[in-house]
Amino acid sequence: MPFKETFSEFYTKVKSSLEDGTFAKLTLAKTIGNTELMNIYVRPIMDDDVLKLELKFKFQQEELFEIHTIENTFPRLLGFINNPFMSAILFTTEFDLTYKLNKKRAVSMVEQFPSFTNASSIIIEYLESKK
C-alpha cells in the first residue's frame, strides 16, 4: 500500500493525542469524485473499560458504525486513503494536523492552530480513571 508509511506517521500523532489527553476528533474527508461514502468520523468510546475508537461511516443515504481497538483502527482507515479520501484531519487541543494528497498523490502534512479548546470528554474521563 503506497501510503502506509506516511499515514503511519500521521496515525502516530493520533495515538499520541489519545495518550496525552489532547484528542478532540479525527475526520476523513474530501473524496475523489462523487462517491457514496462521504466522510468517516472517528471518536473515542469506552467498551468494557477499554478505550476504543468508533468509526462512523457517513454515506449519502445512511450511517454505519464500527468499533475497533486503537491499533486495529489504523489498517481500517488506511484502506480509505486515496480511495476515496484525499485528506484526514486530526483535531487536538494543541494543533490541527491535516494529512492531504494532491492531484499527483504527493502527501503533505500541515499543522495549524487548534480548532478545539477541549479534548474529548471520553479521553479525559479515561485518563482520570487511570490515575
Sequence and secondary structure as in RCSB ss.txt:
>XXXX:A:sequence
MPFKETFSEFYTKVKSSLEDGTFAKLTLAKTIGNTELMNIYVRPIMDDDVLKLELKFKFQQEELFEIHTIENTFP
RLLGFINNPFMSAILFTTEFDLTYKLNKKRAVSMVEQFPSFTNASSIIIEYLESKK
>XXXX:A:secstr
 TTHHHHHHHHHHHHHHHHHT EEEEEEEEESSS SEEEEEEEEEEETTEEEEEEEEEESS EEEEEE HHHHHH
HHHTTBTTTEEEEEEEESS EEEEEE TT  EEEEEE  S SS  HHHHHHHHHT 
